[in-house]
Amino acid sequence: MNDKISSTDMTYLQAIFNQSADGLMICDHKGVILKLNSAAEKLNGVKASDLVGKDVVSLVKEGRINRSATKEVIDSRRQVSVIQKSPNSEYTLLVTGTPVFDNNNNICFIVINERDISLIESMKKELLLAKQESESIKNELTQLNLLELKDNNIVAQSNSMKQTLRLALKLSVIKASNILIQGESGTGKGLLAKFIHQHYSREKKPFIQINCAALPENLLEAELFGYEKGAFTGASEQGKTGLFELANGGTLFLDEIAEMSAKVQAKLLKYLDDHEIMPIGGITAKKIECSIIAATNRDLEKMTLNRKFRLDLFHRLNTFTLTIPPLKDRPEDILELVQIYLKKYNKEYKRKTKIGYKGFDMLQAHGFPGNVRELSNIIKQAIVMSETKFLDDYIINLLSRENLSKSVKQKTEKDQSLPEKLHLLENQILQDAAAMCKTTRQAAGFLRISQPSVVRKFKRYGIKMVKT
């Protein structure tokens, strides 16, 4: 403190004090403001003349500042940092007060440094909003990641299918088990089961599936639960590991669960109760942990009333139910599915076929009793069998024949006269010939009639060749 400061040094210090981007203020040991620079004036929204000579305690009482770093430095005798909001400006300030001691260790001055953190606060809010938006987008993509769904041939343009997938993803997130998937044959119940499994934390664990309708009771029981050596006549000498055991840690998908016999239903119910299985011929139960997803196209609740399905098993499997709507109830999905199968089968059969608006109109008007599986087969057949780049005519002829065949079956024998039966039968035969042959000449050879007769009959029935 005894060192003298030269006039040059004083000029430098004065320049630094005045030109600092931070607000600088000097107070005496009692908290009276002695000096402040222009940055402090700007940050506090005041003139230096309004504050010099003022006691900071009185400024707090007057409400001109909400908190005094100077007062806290005097009380604590150490450096203090506070957040301060001046009512005269829009700035939020980080105020740091630093004590300056004399040789007797008494505070002689307090140097106040003020820095605007409004920008930091603004950036913090923007970062929070960006994070929230990112989370929202992430959740939306997780719920409806359509690219991933298309890779699995699962399309969700319709609201009903979107809702089904949202529920499926929610169940996978909570790692739910005992999920029952309901839907007509061909709607994609197996694909939905795989989709759930892929979004479990079990996605790298095994996914084992079996069609319960494909095997008789004894074989189904052996496949599911396995058997020990010599358990029955014809059993393998090594025994057999069951599907439950193979699915341990992963997912077991039981398709067509309604076709399971009462005996196997009982063993399945026991597993759901205690997570243990008993192989055929075994004496020691095995502890198995796997998620169970079942699927059916039948009304299990109605089957329980007719005693064709166990009520207790139905309630265990019915903990979480997902319903896949039939394709006829979600026409928005047809266009997307058509594009997927066009791309898939064009690549598989090395073709570059397309479908125009007439073909799409015909497909959208079709009832699709076979659902997505039927649509896939139609596109595949059209790509393989059609000789033209555009598949419209082939699809129209194909679906016309199907609709005609249905109308024939739906009409009872007593409602049809002989001429009506002959008319319908001839129409169907001609439609088949038109689909299988490239020209009317080939159709004549196929039908073993003259070409003029083919032309005349096609005209009468309104049949067009795929390629004339």
RODO-2510 file (C-alpha; in nm, 4 decimals, decimal comma):
residues 468
     n   res          X          Y          Z
     1     m     0,0000     0,0000     0,0000
     2     n     0,3036     0,2239     0,0438
     3     d     0,4035     0,1847    -0,3176
     4     k     0,3439     0,5050    -0,5120
     5     i     0,1692     0,4804    -0,8494
     6     s     0,3102     0,6933    -1,1279
     7     s     0,0898     0,9208    -1,3337
     8     t     0,1427     0,6886    -1,6364
     9     d     0,0310     0,3861    -1,4402
    10     m    -0,2660     0,5801    -1,3145
    11     t    -0,3589     0,6637    -1,6746
    12     y    -0,3412     0,2952    -1,7644
    13     l    -0,5519     0,1929    -1,4659
    14     q    -0,8072     0,4616    -1,5437
    15     a    -0,8281     0,3446    -1,9071
    16     i    -0,8721    -0,0170    -1,8012
    17     f    -1,1382     0,0815    -1,5472
    18     n    -1,3383     0,2883    -1,7933
    19     q    -1,3055     0,0642    -2,1005
    20     s    -1,3745    -0,2694    -1,9311
    21     a    -1,6710    -0,4552    -2,0810
    22     d    -1,7581    -0,5702    -1,7305
    23     g    -1,9183    -0,3329    -1,4859
    24     l    -1,6684    -0,2193    -1,2225
    25     m    -1,7527    -0,0479    -0,8971
    26     i    -1,5417     0,0508    -0,5966
    27     c    -1,6895     0,0869    -0,2471
    28     d    -1,5283     0,1856     0,0805
    29     h    -1,5150    -0,0277     0,3942
    30     k    -1,8642     0,0895     0,4987
    31     g    -2,0259     0,0057     0,1647
    32     v    -2,0417     0,3559     0,0242
    33     i    -1,9990     0,3657    -0,3537
    34     l    -1,6906     0,5631    -0,4519
    35     k    -1,6650     0,5058    -0,8262
    36     l    -1,8214     0,3066    -1,1134
    37     n    -1,7420     0,2786    -1,4821
    38     s    -1,9642     0,3329    -1,7848
    39     a    -2,0307    -0,0424    -1,8224
    40     a    -2,1719    -0,0480    -1,4676
    41     e    -2,3930     0,2506    -1,5543
    42     k    -2,5301     0,0645    -1,8573
    43     l    -2,5822    -0,2665    -1,6766
    44     n    -2,7630    -0,1015    -1,3845
    45     g    -2,9525     0,1523    -1,5932
    46     v    -2,8313     0,4492    -1,3891
    47     k    -2,5916     0,7441    -1,4014
    48     a    -2,2756     0,7370    -1,1910
    49     s    -2,3849     1,0593    -1,0248
    50     d    -2,6985     0,8852    -0,8959
    51     l    -2,4991     0,6162    -0,7116
    52     v    -2,1676     0,7721    -0,6038
    53     g    -2,1827     0,8494    -0,2341
    54     k    -2,4771     0,6141    -0,1765
    55     d    -2,4685     0,3361     0,0812
    56     v    -2,5464    -0,0059    -0,0768
    57     v    -2,7609    -0,1006     0,2244
    58     s    -2,9885     0,1959     0,1541
    59     l    -3,0069     0,0944    -0,2139
    60     v    -3,1379    -0,2480    -0,1119
    61     k    -3,3951    -0,0868     0,1214
    62     e    -3,5085     0,1439    -0,1583
    63     g    -3,5507    -0,1573    -0,3914
    64     r    -3,2954    -0,0289    -0,6393
    65     i    -3,1077    -0,3605    -0,6111
    66     n    -3,2418    -0,6898    -0,4737
    67     r    -2,9188    -0,8096    -0,3119
    68     s    -2,5887    -0,6469    -0,2170
    69     a    -2,2619    -0,8332    -0,2778
    70     t    -2,0794    -0,5456    -0,1015
    71     k    -2,2788    -0,5957     0,2209
    72     e    -2,2105    -0,9719     0,2138
    73     v    -1,8361    -0,9116     0,1602
    74     i    -1,8263    -0,6770     0,4599
    75     d    -2,0076    -0,9320     0,6756
    76     s    -1,8080    -1,2375     0,5612
    77     r    -1,4697    -1,0699     0,4898
    78     r    -1,4291    -1,2903     0,1835
    79     q    -1,5076    -1,2889    -0,1894
    80     v    -1,8796    -1,3279    -0,2623
    81     s    -2,0690    -1,3887    -0,5888
    82     v    -2,4434    -1,3253    -0,6245
    83     i    -2,7006    -1,3110    -0,9043
    84     q    -2,8572    -0,9680    -0,9146
    85     k    -3,1449    -0,8270    -1,1154
    86     s    -3,1590    -0,4533    -1,1570
    87     p    -3,5131    -0,3079    -1,1792
    88     n    -3,3792    -0,0296    -1,4043
    89     s    -3,2508    -0,2611    -1,6814
    90     e    -3,3273    -0,5902    -1,8537
    91     y    -2,9955    -0,7407    -1,7528
    92     t    -2,9372    -1,0300    -1,5155
    93     l    -2,5969    -0,9782    -1,3514
    94     l    -2,3388    -1,2050    -1,1952
    95     v    -2,1933    -0,9739    -0,9292
    96     t    -1,8639    -1,0648    -0,7607
    97     g    -1,7411    -0,8628    -0,4657
    98     t    -1,3733    -0,8899    -0,3651
    99     p    -1,2360    -0,7343    -0,0426
   100     v    -0,9105    -0,5338    -0,0428
   101     f    -0,7316    -0,5384     0,2946
   102     d    -0,4868    -0,2883     0,4435
   103     n    -0,1714    -0,3758     0,6385
   104     n    -0,3765    -0,4264     0,9551
   105     n    -0,6012    -0,6790     0,7784
   106     n    -0,8939    -0,4427     0,7765
   107     i    -1,1143    -0,3994     0,4708
   108     c    -1,0360    -0,0700     0,3058
   109     f    -1,2120    -0,1193    -0,0287
   110     i    -1,4491    -0,3634    -0,2011
   111     v    -1,4098    -0,4097    -0,5747
   112     i    -1,7341    -0,5082    -0,7460
   113     n    -1,7252    -0,6868    -1,0833
   114     e    -2,0561    -0,7164    -1,2748
   115     r    -2,1088    -0,9400    -1,5777
   116     d    -2,4225    -0,9735    -1,7892
   117     i    -2,5481    -1,3337    -1,7872
   118     s    -2,8784    -1,2597    -1,9639
   119     l    -2,7353    -1,4152    -2,2820
   120     i    -2,6286    -1,7240    -2,0891
   121     e    -2,9764    -1,7494    -1,9343
   122     s    -3,1327    -1,7106    -2,2788
   123     m    -2,9047    -1,9786    -2,4229
   124     k    -2,9889    -2,2036    -2,1300
   125     k    -3,3613    -2,1660    -2,2008
   126     e    -3,3060    -2,2274    -2,5718
   127     l    -3,0990    -2,5344    -2,4892
   128     l    -3,3764    -2,6634    -2,2629
   129     l    -3,6371    -2,6046    -2,5334
   130     a    -3,4134    -2,7736    -2,7910
   131     k    -3,3678    -3,0681    -2,5571
   132     q    -3,7423    -3,0953    -2,5007
   133     e    -3,8050    -3,0748    -2,8741
   134     s    -3,5375    -3,3362    -2,9354
   135     e    -3,6982    -3,5659    -2,6797
   136     s    -4,0381    -3,5097    -2,8397
   137     i    -3,9029    -3,5924    -3,1855
   138     k    -3,7175    -3,8926    -3,0462
   139     n    -4,0359    -4,0228    -2,8838
   140     e    -4,2325    -3,9682    -3,2025
   141     l    -3,9726    -4,1498    -3,4088
   142     t    -3,9670    -4,4295    -3,1541
   143     q    -4,3439    -4,4579    -3,1696
   144     l    -4,3767    -4,4368    -3,5460
   145     n    -4,0429    -4,5063    -3,7090
   146     l    -4,2036    -4,5735    -4,0448
   147     l    -3,8824    -4,6555    -4,2265
   148     e    -3,8100    -4,9328    -3,9805
   149     l    -4,1691    -5,0492    -3,9978
   150     k    -4,1586    -5,0653    -4,3774
   151     d    -3,8488    -5,2831    -4,3597
   152     n    -4,0673    -5,5266    -4,1666
   153     n    -4,3603    -5,4799    -4,4083
   154     i    -4,5576    -5,3127    -4,1288
   155     v    -4,7355    -5,0045    -4,2597
   156     a    -4,9182    -4,7571    -4,0383
   157     q    -5,0720    -4,4789    -4,2454
   158     s    -5,4188    -4,5391    -4,1000
   159     n    -5,5077    -4,4066    -3,7553
   160     s    -5,6209    -4,7499    -3,6357
   161     m    -5,2871    -4,9118    -3,7232
   162     k    -5,0920    -4,6212    -3,5737
   163     q    -5,2777    -4,6710    -3,2463
   164     t    -5,2016    -5,0437    -3,2487
   165     l    -4,8310    -4,9739    -3,2988
   166     r    -4,8253    -4,7097    -3,0262
   167     l    -4,9671    -4,9646    -2,7823
   168     a    -4,7231    -5,2301    -2,9045
   169     l    -4,4276    -4,9988    -2,8445
   170     k    -4,5572    -4,9025    -2,5021
   171     l    -4,5806    -5,2709    -2,4075
   172     s    -4,2285    -5,3349    -2,5348
   173     v    -4,0920    -5,0402    -2,3337
   174     i    -4,2394    -5,1760    -2,0089
   175     k    -4,1194    -5,5264    -2,1052
   176     a    -4,4710    -5,6658    -2,0815
   177     s    -4,5390    -6,0366    -2,1124
   178     n    -4,8618    -6,2317    -2,1675
   179     i    -4,9550    -6,0250    -2,4735
   180     l    -5,2456    -6,1414    -2,6889
   181     i    -5,2553    -6,0283    -3,0533
   182     q    -5,5936    -6,0571    -3,2227
   183     g    -5,6635    -6,0167    -3,5916
   184     e    -5,7903    -6,1894    -3,9020
   185     s    -5,5705    -6,4369    -4,0854
   186     g    -5,3057    -6,2608    -4,2942
   187     t    -5,3090    -5,9284    -4,1070
   188     g    -4,9487    -5,9679    -3,9892
   189     k    -4,9760    -6,0899    -3,6305
   190     g    -4,6371    -6,2612    -3,6557
   191     l    -4,4723    -5,9417    -3,7818
   192     l    -4,6196    -5,7441    -3,4925
   193     a    -4,4881    -6,0028    -3,2458
   194     k    -4,1375    -5,9694    -3,3938
   195     f    -4,1720    -5,5921    -3,3837
   196     i    -4,2486    -5,6039    -3,0094
   197     h    -3,9562    -5,8393    -2,9503
   198     q    -3,7154    -5,6134    -3,1417
   199     h    -3,8036    -5,3206    -2,9157
   200     y    -3,7650    -5,5186    -2,5940
   201     s    -3,4299    -5,5036    -2,4206
   202     r    -3,4467    -5,8702    -2,5290
   203     e    -3,3929    -5,7860    -2,8966
   204     k    -3,0623    -5,9764    -2,9077
   205     k    -3,2189    -6,2725    -2,7304
   206     p    -3,3954    -6,5569    -2,9138
   207     f    -3,7336    -6,5146    -3,0803
   208     i    -3,8955    -6,8574    -3,1053
   209     q    -4,2296    -6,9096    -3,2769
   210     i    -4,4614    -7,2014    -3,3396
   211     n    -4,7973    -7,2443    -3,5077
   212     c    -5,0124    -7,4338    -3,2595
   213     a    -5,2494    -7,5458    -3,5365
   214     a    -4,9731    -7,7127    -3,7373
   215     l    -4,9072    -8,0019    -3,4973
   216     p    -5,1248    -8,2629    -3,3239
   217     e    -5,1517    -8,2500    -2,9440
   218     n    -4,8699    -8,4931    -2,8551
   219     l    -4,6200    -8,3438    -3,0973
   220     l    -4,7071    -7,9886    -2,9907
   221     e    -4,6520    -8,0760    -2,6251
   222     a    -4,3164    -8,2358    -2,7070
   223     e    -4,2107    -7,9361    -2,9179
   224     l    -4,3011    -7,6848    -2,6498
   225     f    -4,1829    -7,8577    -2,3347
   226     g    -3,9272    -8,1063    -2,4683
   227     y    -3,8852    -8,4627    -2,3426
   228     e    -3,6349    -8,6780    -2,1601
   229     k    -3,4539    -8,9813    -2,2986
   230     g    -3,6958    -9,2733    -2,3503
   231     a    -3,9994    -9,0668    -2,2503
   232     f    -4,2182    -9,2496    -2,5047
   233     t    -4,1945    -9,4942    -2,7891
   234     g    -4,0001    -9,3463    -3,0758
   235     a    -3,8466    -9,0737    -2,8611
   236     s    -3,4923    -8,9695    -2,9444
   237     e    -3,2222    -9,1404    -2,7407
   238     q    -3,0784    -8,8016    -2,6515
   239     g    -3,4117    -8,6491    -2,5518
   240     k    -3,5231    -8,3122    -2,6903
   241     t    -3,4936    -7,9523    -2,5777
   242     g    -3,8319    -7,7787    -2,5905
   243     l    -3,9104    -7,4404    -2,7416
   244     f    -3,9675    -7,2883    -2,3975
   245     e    -3,6108    -7,3725    -2,3059
   246     l    -3,4788    -7,2431    -2,6389
   247     a    -3,6659    -6,9156    -2,5804
   248     n    -3,5188    -6,8698    -2,2314
   249     g    -3,4312    -6,5010    -2,1873
   250     g    -3,6165    -6,4087    -2,5074
   251     t    -3,9655    -6,4365    -2,6534
   252     l    -4,1888    -6,7344    -2,7306
   253     f    -4,4563    -6,6557    -2,9900
   254     l    -4,7543    -6,8944    -2,9881
   255     d    -4,9490    -6,8441    -3,3108
   256     e    -5,3022    -6,9828    -3,3494
   257     i    -5,3258    -7,0308    -2,9710
   258     a    -5,6963    -7,1163    -3,0022
   259     e    -5,6058    -7,4511    -3,1632
   260     m    -5,4097    -7,5674    -2,8567
   261     s    -5,5566    -7,8750    -2,6879
   262     a    -5,6905    -7,8676    -2,3298
   263     k    -5,3937    -8,0714    -2,2027
   264     v    -5,1340    -7,8366    -2,3493
   265     q    -5,3374    -7,5372    -2,2325
   266     a    -5,3089    -7,6682    -1,8762
   267     k    -4,9298    -7,6996    -1,9013
   268     l    -4,9034    -7,3508    -2,0516
   269     l    -5,1131    -7,2083    -1,7671
   270     k    -4,8820    -7,3709    -1,5125
   271     y    -4,5825    -7,2066    -1,6765
   272     l    -4,7525    -6,8673    -1,6667
   273     d    -4,8185    -6,9194    -1,2941
   274     d    -4,4740    -7,0307    -1,1754
   275     h    -4,2423    -6,9921    -1,4800
   276     e    -4,1428    -7,3554    -1,4609
   277     i    -4,1804    -7,6314    -1,7199
   278     m    -4,1739    -8,0082    -1,6861
   279     p    -4,0381    -8,1940    -1,9903
   280     i    -4,2287    -8,5069    -2,0897
   281     g    -4,0887    -8,7958    -1,8862
   282     g    -3,8986    -8,5555    -1,6590
   283     i    -3,8945    -8,5526    -1,2784
   284     t    -3,7332    -8,2114    -1,2213
   285     a    -3,8937    -7,8833    -1,3215
   286     k    -3,6866    -7,6289    -1,5131
   287     k    -3,7007    -7,2569    -1,4371
   288     i    -3,7585    -7,0576    -1,7585
   289     e    -3,7881    -6,6810    -1,8023
   290     c    -3,9284    -6,5707    -2,1367
   291     s    -4,1948    -6,3332    -2,2636
   292     i    -4,5080    -6,4971    -2,4003
   293     i    -4,6863    -6,3455    -2,6996
   294     a    -4,9922    -6,5344    -2,8265
   295     a    -5,1983    -6,4712    -3,1387
   296     t    -5,5336    -6,5830    -3,2711
   297     n    -5,7884    -6,5021    -3,5385
   298     r    -6,0718    -6,6490    -3,3311
   299     d    -6,2937    -6,5124    -3,0540
   300     l    -6,1335    -6,6662    -2,7445
   301     e    -6,3930    -6,5181    -2,5105
   302     k    -6,6708    -6,6908    -2,7043
   303     m    -6,4693    -7,0135    -2,7042
   304     t    -6,4455    -6,9996    -2,3236
   305     l    -6,8261    -6,9883    -2,3041
   306     n    -6,8401    -7,3023    -2,5194
   307     r    -6,5699    -7,4637    -2,3000
   308     k    -6,3325    -7,4894    -2,5962
   309     f    -6,0707    -7,2696    -2,4323
   310     r    -5,9769    -7,2420    -2,0655
   311     l    -6,1196    -6,9317    -1,9003
   312     d    -5,8270    -6,9009    -1,6569
   313     l    -5,5757    -6,9248    -1,9422
   314     f    -5,7720    -6,6680    -2,1414
   315     h    -5,7524    -6,4203    -1,8516
   316     r    -5,3782    -6,4794    -1,8119
   317     l    -5,3139    -6,4267    -2,1837
   318     n    -5,5555    -6,1363    -2,2013
   319     t    -5,3496    -5,9148    -1,9679
   320     f    -5,2479    -5,6977    -2,2641
   321     t    -5,4455    -5,7209    -2,5889
   322     l    -5,3510    -5,5774    -2,9277
   323     t    -5,5911    -5,5860    -3,2202
   324     i    -5,4734    -5,5575    -3,5796
   325     p    -5,7541    -5,4168    -3,7955
   326     p    -5,8274    -5,5992    -4,1238
   327     l    -5,6914    -5,4449    -4,4412
   328     k    -6,0386    -5,3557    -4,5669
   329     d    -6,0761    -5,1223    -4,2673
   330     r    -5,7506    -4,9371    -4,3381
   331     p    -5,7492    -4,8497    -4,7096
   332     e    -5,4872    -4,5789    -4,6408
   333     d    -5,2323    -4,8561    -4,5905
   334     i    -5,2978    -5,0315    -4,9224
   335     l    -5,1065    -4,7831    -5,1404
   336     e    -4,8004    -4,7995    -4,9147
   337     l    -4,8084    -5,1796    -4,9013
   338     v    -4,8394    -5,2021    -5,2796
   339     q    -4,5265    -4,9889    -5,3198
   340     i    -4,3367    -5,2085    -5,0724
   341     y    -4,4307    -5,5323    -5,2489
   342     l    -4,3662    -5,3833    -5,5931
   343     k    -4,0149    -5,2896    -5,4865
   344     k    -3,9574    -5,6242    -5,3156
   345     y    -4,0745    -5,8540    -5,5954
   346     n    -3,9381    -5,6390    -5,8788
   347     k    -3,5976    -5,6779    -5,7173
   348     e    -3,6478    -6,0488    -5,6492
   349     y    -3,7582    -6,1311    -6,0058
   350     k    -3,5429    -5,8662    -6,1767
   351     r    -3,8335    -5,6733    -6,3266
   352     k    -3,9301    -5,3057    -6,3486
   353     t    -4,3090    -5,3244    -6,3433
   354     k    -4,5472    -5,0502    -6,2311
   355     i    -4,9132    -5,0118    -6,1375
   356     g    -5,1216    -4,7230    -6,2713
   357     y    -5,4247    -4,5548    -6,1195
   358     k    -5,6670    -4,8131    -6,2679
   359     g    -5,4851    -5,0941    -6,0917
   360     f    -5,4732    -4,8999    -5,7670
   361     d    -5,8444    -4,8231    -5,7901
   362     m    -5,9180    -5,1927    -5,8378
   363     l    -5,7005    -5,2875    -5,5411
   364     q    -5,8576    -5,0236    -5,3167
   365     a    -6,2047    -5,1479    -5,4063
   366     h    -6,1110    -5,5093    -5,3296
   367     g    -6,2267    -5,6532    -4,9961
   368     f    -5,9051    -5,8474    -4,9236
   369     p    -6,0468    -6,1334    -4,7178
   370     g    -5,6892    -6,2657    -4,7047
   371     n    -5,5639    -5,9270    -4,5812
   372     v    -5,1960    -5,8303    -4,6256
   373     r    -5,0946    -6,1841    -4,7226
   374     e    -5,3468    -6,1795    -5,0095
   375     l    -5,2229    -5,8395    -5,1298
   376     s    -4,8647    -5,9666    -5,1282
   377     n    -4,9612    -6,2731    -5,3312
   378     i    -5,1542    -6,0646    -5,5852
   379     i    -4,8590    -5,8320    -5,6486
   380     k    -4,6171    -6,1239    -5,6648
   381     q    -4,8339    -6,3164    -5,9113
   382     a    -4,8865    -6,0094    -6,1287
   383     i    -4,5121    -5,9361    -6,1477
   384     v    -4,4268    -6,2973    -6,2337
   385     m    -4,7086    -6,3668    -6,4787
   386     s    -4,7655    -6,0354    -6,6562
   387     e    -4,5835    -5,9813    -6,9855
   388     t    -4,6225    -5,6030    -6,9722
   389     k    -4,4517    -5,3316    -6,7729
   390     f    -4,7815    -5,2025    -6,6340
   391     l    -4,9704    -5,4578    -6,4242
   392     d    -5,3106    -5,2861    -6,4304
   393     d    -5,4847    -5,5124    -6,6839
   394     y    -5,3540    -5,8301    -6,5214
   395     i    -5,4656    -5,7197    -6,1746
   396     i    -5,8074    -5,6113    -6,3022
   397     n    -5,8616    -5,9469    -6,4759
   398     l    -5,7326    -6,1396    -6,1742
   399     l    -5,9554    -5,9627    -5,9232
   400     s    -6,2538    -5,9754    -6,1603
   401     r    -6,2180    -6,3540    -6,1779
   402     e    -6,1927    -6,3772    -5,7990
   403     n    -6,5007    -6,1622    -5,7482
   404     l    -6,6895    -6,3655    -6,0072
   405     s    -6,5893    -6,6897    -5,8383
   406     k    -6,7119    -6,5549    -5,5031
   407     s    -7,0433    -6,4502    -5,6514
   408     v    -7,0878    -6,7996    -5,7959
   409     k    -7,0218    -6,9603    -5,4580
   410     q    -7,2478    -6,7201    -5,2734
   411     k    -7,5440    -6,7871    -5,4962
   412     t    -7,7379    -7,0978    -5,3893
   413     e    -7,8110    -7,3783    -5,6313
   414     k    -8,1886    -7,3250    -5,6319
   415     d    -8,1439    -6,9576    -5,7217
   416     q    -7,9510    -7,0431    -6,0389
   417     s    -8,1070    -7,1593    -6,3584
   418     l    -7,9064    -7,3738    -6,6005
   419     p    -7,8462    -7,0811    -6,8429
   420     e    -7,7220    -6,8678    -6,5489
   421     k    -7,4812    -7,1392    -6,4386
   422     l    -7,3523    -7,1849    -6,7925
   423     h    -7,3155    -6,8081    -6,8368
   424     l    -7,1105    -6,7698    -6,5183
   425     l    -6,9004    -7,0744    -6,5939
   426     e    -6,8239    -6,9595    -6,9502
   427     n    -6,7318    -6,6120    -6,8208
   428     q    -6,4870    -6,7589    -6,5697
   429     i    -6,3270    -6,9885    -6,8301
   430     l    -6,2838    -6,6970    -7,0685
   431     q    -6,1337    -6,4799    -6,7921
   432     d    -5,8808    -6,7560    -6,7202
   433     a    -5,7892    -6,7778    -7,0868
   434     a    -5,7444    -6,4002    -7,1102
   435     a    -5,5076    -6,4041    -6,8121
   436     m    -5,2998    -6,6987    -6,9316
   437     c    -5,2681    -6,6124    -7,3002
   438     k    -5,0976    -6,3230    -7,4738
   439     t    -5,3174    -6,3057    -7,7852
   440     t    -5,6666    -6,4055    -7,8963
   441     r    -5,5042    -6,6609    -8,1269
   442     q    -5,3359    -6,8293    -7,8301
   443     a    -5,6644    -6,8116    -7,6374
   444     a    -5,8386    -6,9850    -7,9288
   445     g    -5,5838    -7,2690    -7,9119
   446     f    -5,6207    -7,2874    -7,5339
   447     l    -6,0021    -7,3036    -7,5554
   448     r    -6,0005    -7,5171    -7,8748
   449     i    -6,2371    -7,2819    -8,0564
   450     s    -6,1831    -7,0459    -8,3490
   451     q    -6,0216    -6,7061    -8,3059
   452     p    -6,3348    -6,5172    -8,4318
   453     s    -6,5354    -6,7019    -8,1660
   454     v    -6,2861    -6,5905    -7,8985
   455     v    -6,3052    -6,2292    -8,0153
   456     r    -6,6860    -6,2414    -8,0238
   457     k    -6,7143    -6,3994    -7,6765
   458     f    -6,4592    -6,1600    -7,5223
   459     k    -6,6571    -5,8698    -7,6606
   460     r    -6,9857    -6,0073    -7,5266
   461     y    -6,8421    -6,0472    -7,1736
   462     g    -6,6374    -5,7271    -7,1844
   463     i    -6,3082    -5,9147    -7,1382
   464     k    -5,9811    -5,7516    -7,2417
   465     m    -5,6565    -5,9306    -7,3122
   466     v    -5,3558    -5,8438    -7,1002
   467     k    -5,1624    -5,8125    -7,4270
   468     t    -5,3256    -5,8470    -7,7699
***
